[in-house]
Amino acid sequence: MSESQAVAVDTGTTSRELELVLTATQFERVREWTLQEDGVERFAYMYCEPTENRLLVREIDPIPAEDCVVMESSAVRPELSIERERLGDAMSDGLVPIMVHSHPFSQNPGFSALDDNIMESYRDWLGQLYPEVPLGFIVIGHAGVDTAIYTDPSTPRREKLPISVVGEWMLETPLDAPKVERDRSIDGERYDRSIRALTDTGQKQIANTRVGIVGLGGLGSMVALQLARFGVQDFVFADPDMVERSNLPRIYGATNSDVGRQKVNVVGEQVARANPEATVEAYPARVQDVPESDLSNCDVIIGAVDRLDARLYCNEFAIRHLRYYIDGGVAIETDDSGRVTDERGLIQLVAPGANACLDCMGRNDAEHLRIEEMSEEEIEADIQRGYLEEDVVAPEPAITPLNGQAASLITRQFTKLVTDYSPPADFIRFDGLDDGLVAVGTHPSEGCISCSAGADLAAGERSFDRKDLVGGDGEIEVDFTDPMDAPGADSADSQTIDQSVVDQSVGEETGVSEGTESASQPAPEPEPKPKIRGKTVSSQENESGEKELDVPEPEHGSSDRSLAGELFTATQRAVRERAEPLTLLFLIAVVLKVLRGRR
């Protein structure tokens, strides 16, 4: 195309349909490759996993000089054969390509007229072959980037592609890039003191952040109330448990009338009272049963759980969807006389691909997971045999002050993360007896089974062909039946809680006791109980699919239990039944393949 021909008109608007998400480590790699000291323009591909309205960068592919038809100080382009190979492979794998080149002579670059023509030629070529696949471009300078996205390549209209960098505070040079445009209104008078500390922009960032909280017990309920009062307006709650009398001292706002009710509803109503602008999407279910699309829309996920399988699921989920995960927990240890010997809390921020995840830190205790998978009968039998201590099933000690300290640290981490007023710590450990607090930095482990390149990083929704995992015609059969596929099985339903629920609730003030709500049914409509607008959502595969690509779509796995968990259980069963060594080796190999394999 000659430069005299018409090209796409850049409207200057930022896309509200798509956002590019990559890690700080990935961006630094692109920066180092494209902005070398010789001042020559360079080229790279980003291959992205499309998930609803986000493009998650899975891989960076730098193109060397020998694979370029031109690489000069003012122009760069790969050979046509390289373009066809790379773009064809990406499209076949269901990935969205982003083409990156540098302007090493610029701090904050913009696309040139030549760039405009090249982008239009790409659109004219690829838009005919893959009309439903977005087409993106980035030009990178020393301080900033310019971006362009054709969300509909069949038309010449393009917009700026907003960019989010996971762990952006770790970049050596701050990045000037288009951002997602959000502008929820805030009550300046209500949040006057916060605004004086965090500015009006910081308070709006808090209001615009969707938070998922997993576990609404003593710790999770405190975090929820602190964030609600702080100005968070959009929550997702997940917890399958009901309030017991032993929870009343620790769950903020819970009263005798709440015993037997779902924790997510009790805490959700307290959140709506604390912040009239807040809305809670409450799932009285395990986090593994929450539809991925609902949880992946959370900007930050906070885990306050006492089960390791839930904690590791949140860790893996955040890694797959490039979302921040803040993991919090407390522990109290006592001696035989009941005297407290240790009192500690651990707060870990997982910025996928930028710092260490839970697996990098070795927080995946296999023995703990094994015990969680066992039935009560199996645990009792192992206790009788002397394989387990009797206190393995005893409730853990817990006190409100320790929970409160951990909750405040989590909220502070959240504040730093969202408002950028100070870099958050990667890992915090505090000692409740000595009042010591240590914050340290972490780094991803090379070859981590979860967050390393080629594992789960930016993989999006879990999907695979289960037949591939057993090597085709393998003689050993593993039962992959999903409990949610059984006739009559129910998926997790959410309940929306907002100020209207509180307004209709008689609560403790009138002395009327509220009854127990079913975990699988929306709250009843009649007064005087609170009206919770039910929203039925399925944890099954999204039949419509989220990648509108000209390739066959893979089968989606269930969210009820991960395949790795199923195979782990099958391996345990084989061990208990003293299966043949070859069977055990096969099952162990399959587990490792699931954990380490790509999608």
C-alpha positions, -999 to 999 in steps of 0.1 A, spaced: 0 0 0 14 34 -9 15 62 17 -10 82 -4 -37 57 2 -63 61 29 -55 44 62 -75 37 94 -84 67 113 -73 67 149 -101 82 169 -79 85 200 -106 67 221 -96 39 244 -113 5 239 -138 -5 265 -141 -40 250 -106 -53 255 -76 -48 278 -41 -62 273 -27 -78 305 10 -88 310 34 -92 338 61 -68 348 87 -95 340 72 -99 305 72 -61 298 108 -57 310 118 -85 286 100 -67 257 117 -35 267 152 -50 268 148 -67 234 133 -38 215 153 -9 230 189 -19 226 218 5 226 224 3 189 192 24 182 178 -1 157 141 -8 156 132 -43 167 101 -65 164 83 -91 187 51 -109 188 29 -113 219 6 -143 219 -25 -137 240 -51 -159 256 -86 -142 251 -108 -143 281 -140 -123 279 -127 -87 277 -91 -93 285 -61 -105 264 -36 -123 287 -1 -124 273 11 -161 273 43 -157 254 68 -132 241 84 -140 207 113 -117 197 122 -118 160 159 -117 153 175 -98 124 180 -128 102 142 -133 102 134 -97 92 132 -83 57 142 -50 71 157 -39 105 169 -4 106 169 27 128 136 38 112 119 6 100 115 -31 109 94 -59 95 96 -97 96 100 -118 65 67 -128 50 73 -165 57 80 -157 93 48 -137 95 27 -165 80 43 -191 103 40 -172 135 5 -157 129 -8 -190 115 4 -209 146 -11 -184 170 -45 -184 153 -45 -222 151 -38 -223 189 -67 -199 195 -44 -171 206 -46 -134 196 -14 -119 182 -1 -85 192 26 -70 170 52 -50 188 80 -28 174 101 0 189 109 36 183 143 37 201 147 74 193 115 83 213 105 86 250 67 85 244 62 73 209 33 75 185 25 55 153 41 70 122 24 73 88 44 42 77 31 24 108 -5 33 99 -1 19 64 15 -13 77 -13 -18 103 -39 -13 76 -22 -39 53 -22 -64 82 -59 -57 88 -67 -61 51 -48 -95 51 -57 -111 84 -92 -95 87 -103 -116 57 -88 -148 71 -98 -143 107 -125 -117 108 -135 -125 144 -100 -123 159 -89 -89 173 -57 -74 158 -34 -54 180 -3 -33 177 22 -17 201 50 8 195 73 11 224 96 39 236 118 44 266 91 59 288 58 49 273 39 31 246 13 38 220 -13 11 212 -39 2 186 -66 -25 184 -90 -35 157 -117 -52 177 -135 -58 144 -108 -63 117 -135 -62 90 -137 -24 95 -109 2 94 -118 17 128 -93 13 155 -89 24 191 -62 25 217 -57 -8 235 -55 -2 273 -26 -20 291 -25 -34 326 9 -46 340 8 -70 368 34 -59 394 38 -25 376 56 -10 407 85 -34 399 93 -18 365 126 -1 364 111 28 346 74 38 351 52 31 321 31 57 304 3 37 286 -34 38 279 -55 25 308 -90 11 313 -114 40 317 -135 36 349 -152 65 367 -175 55 395 -188 84 415 -177 88 451 -191 107 480 -165 134 486 -179 143 520 -181 107 533 -146 99 523 -131 133 530 -104 120 554 -93 92 530 -92 116 501 -69 139 521 -45 109 523 -50 91 490 -63 120 468 -96 119 449 -80 97 422 -69 71 448 -104 70 464 -119 65 429 -95 36 423 -108 19 454 -144 24 443 -136 10 409 -119 -22 422 -140 -54 423 -129 -76 452 -134 -113 457 -132 -126 493 -130 -163 498 -138 -173 534 -161 -151 555 -151 -163 590 -133 -143 616 -106 -130 593 -126 -126 561 -155 -108 577 -131 -82 592 -115 -77 558 -149 -73 542 -161 -47 566 -128 -27 565 -129 -26 527 -166 -17 526 -160 13 550 -130 21 529 -151 26 498 -150 -7 479 -184 -9 461 -183 -43 443 -178 -76 461 -179 -113 454 -182 -136 484 -176 -174 485 -180 -196 516 -200 -228 520 -204 -226 558 -231 -215 581 -227 -194 612 -222 -214 644 -222 -202 680 -185 -205 682 -182 -180 653 -201 -152 670 -171 -137 689 -152 -134 657 -176 -126 628 -182 -89 630 -218 -80 632 -231 -116 638 -257 -121 665 -275 -150 681 -302 -147 654 -276 -154 627 -267 -189 639 -276 -213 612 -275 -187 584 -250 -186 556 -219 -167 564 -219 -149 530 -253 -135 537 -247 -124 572 -215 -106 563 -230 -94 530 -257 -76 549 -232 -60 573 -212 -48 542 -244 -32 528 -250 -14 561 -215 -2 563 -215 11 527 -248 19 511 -232 20 476 -218 -16 480 -232 -46 462 -223 -82 472 -226 -112 449 -227 -140 475 -220 -176 468 -228 -200 496 -204 -225 481 -168 -235 478 -146 -212 457 -140 -242 434 -178 -240 426 -180 -203 418 -183 -198 380 -149 -188 366 -163 -158 347 -176 -143 379 -144 -147 399 -121 -137 370 -138 -104 369 -125 -96 403 -95 -72 402 -82 -86 435 -90 -119 452 -85 -122 490 -82 -156 506 -90 -160 543 -96 -197 543 -85 -226 566 -84 -253 539 -52 -257 519 -71 -269 488 -91 -237 486 -59 -216 492 -41 -234 464 -71 -231 441 -71 -193 446 -34 -192 439 -37 -212 407 -68 -192 396 -50 -159 400 -21 -172 380 -43 -184 352 -62 -152 350 -34 -127 358 -53 -114 388 -38 -103 421 -43 -127 451 -37 -117 487 -35 -147 510 -40 -142 547 -39 -166 576 -32 -168 613 -21 -196 636 -19 -201 674 0 -230 689 -3 -242 725 15 -267 746 0 -296 766 -9 -273 795 -28 -250 771 -2 -222 773 2 -202 740 37 -209 726 33 -193 692 11 -167 677 17 -156 641 2 -143 609 12 -146 573 2 -123 545 13 -130 509 7 -110 478 8 -130 446 14 -108 416 14 -136 390 47 -138 370 62 -109 389 68 -123 424 65 -157 441 33 -177 442 23 -201 470 39 -230 451 71 -211 447 72 -206 484 66 -243 491 32 -237 507 17 -268 492 20 -293 519 12 -327 504 4 -343 537 -20 -315 546 -38 -320 513 -39 -357 518 -57 -353 551 -82 -328 536 -91 -353 510 -98 -380 535 -133 -388 548 -141 -387 585 -141 -425 586 -107 -427 570 -93 -401 594 -107 -419 624 -92 -452 612 -58 -436 608 -60 -421 643 -68 -456 657 -38 -470 638 -16 -443 652 -9 -428 618 -25 -394 627 -26 -374 659 -60 -371 676 -59 -333 674 -59 -334 636 -97 -330 636 -98 -305 665 -108 -269 658 -78 -245 656 -74 -219 683 -85 -184 672 -88 -149 689 -103 -117 676 -72 -95 682 -50 -117 660 -76 -117 633 -79 -80 635 -42 -75 631 -41 -97 600 -72 -81 585 -56 -46 589 -24 -58 572 -44 -72 543 -64 -40 539 -31 -20 539 -17 -43 512 -49 -38 492 -46 0 496 -10 1 484 -18 -22 455 -48 -3 442 -39 33 448 -1 31 440 8 54 469 34 30 481 47 -4 468 31 -33 486 52 -60 503 54 -94 487 53 -113 520 46 -102 556 51 -123 587 42 -110 621 47 -125 655 19 -119 679 39 -127 711 69 -106 704 51 -80 682 76 -84 655 68 -78 619 90 -86 589 83 -78 552 103 -93 525 105 -94 487 101 -126 467 109 -138 432 92 -165 410 108 -199 411 122 -211 377 102 -241 367 74 -235 392 45 -260 385 20 -231 386 34 -197 376 64 -205 353 61 -198 316 45 -228 299 26 -239 330 -6 -221 342 6 -185 337 -21 -165 317 -37 -198 306 -73 -184 312 -101 -209 319 -89 -244 325 -95 -265 294 -81 -297 280 -89 -329 262 -90 -355 289 -83 -383 264 -48 -368 258 -40 -372 295 -42 -410 295 -21 -414 264 -48 -425 240 -53 -462 242 -40 -467 277 -51 -498 295 -57 -482 328 -90 -464 332 -94 -434 355 -129 -423 365 -132 -387 353 -169 -384 363 -177 -350 376 -202 -348 404 -217 -317 388 -225 -338 357 -247 -362 376 -285 -360 370 -301 -336 394 -268 -321 405 -270 -283 413 -244 -257 405 -235 -229 428 -261 -201 429 -253 -165 438 -274 -141 458 -270 -104 453 -270 -84 485 -272 -46 485 -288 -18 505 -323 -29 495 -317 -62 513 -308 -43 545 -337 -20 542 -361 -49 542 -344 -68 570 -358 -66 605 -326 -80 619 -316 -78 655 -330 -44 661 -366 -57 663 -356 -89 680 -369 -112 653 -348 -143 647 -340 -152 611 -341 -187 599 -315 -208 581 -311 -204 543 -304 -233 520 -271 -233 502 -286 -241 469 -318 -220 468 -323 -182 466 -335 -166 498 -373 -167 503 -393 -137 491 -419 -131 519 -413 -106 546 -400 -101 571 -369 -119 559 -345 -99 537 -352 -101 500 -321 -113 482 -324 -111 444 -314 -146 432 -292 -150 402 -288 -186 389 -254 -192 375 -240 -225 364 -206 -237 372 -207 -258 340 -189 -250 308 -198 -218 291 -216 -232 260 -213 -199 241 -176 -199 243 -155 -169 248 -130 -172 220 -147 -164 187 -119 -180 167 -119 -200 135 -106 -231 153 -123 -260 172 -129 -251 208 -116 -273 235 -138 -290 261 -139 -270 294 -132 -288 326 -155 -286 356 -150 -262 384 -164 -286 411 -130 -304 415 -99 -299 395 -87 -329 375 -55 -328 394 -75 -333 426 -94 -362 411 -62 -379 400 -46 -372 434 -76 -389 451 -73 -418 426 -37 -422 435 -44 -422 472 -71 -449 466 -46 -470 447 -21 -467 475 -46 -477 501 -57 -507 480 -21 -517 474 -23 -514 436 4 -527 413 35 -506 411 29 -498 374 -6 -485 382 9 -462 409 36 -449 386 11 -442 359 -12 -423 381 16 -402 396 29 -394 361 -6 -383 350 -8 -360 381 25 -344 373 15 -339 337 -17 -321 347 2 -299 371 30 -291 348 14 -293 313 3 -265 291 -33 -261 281 
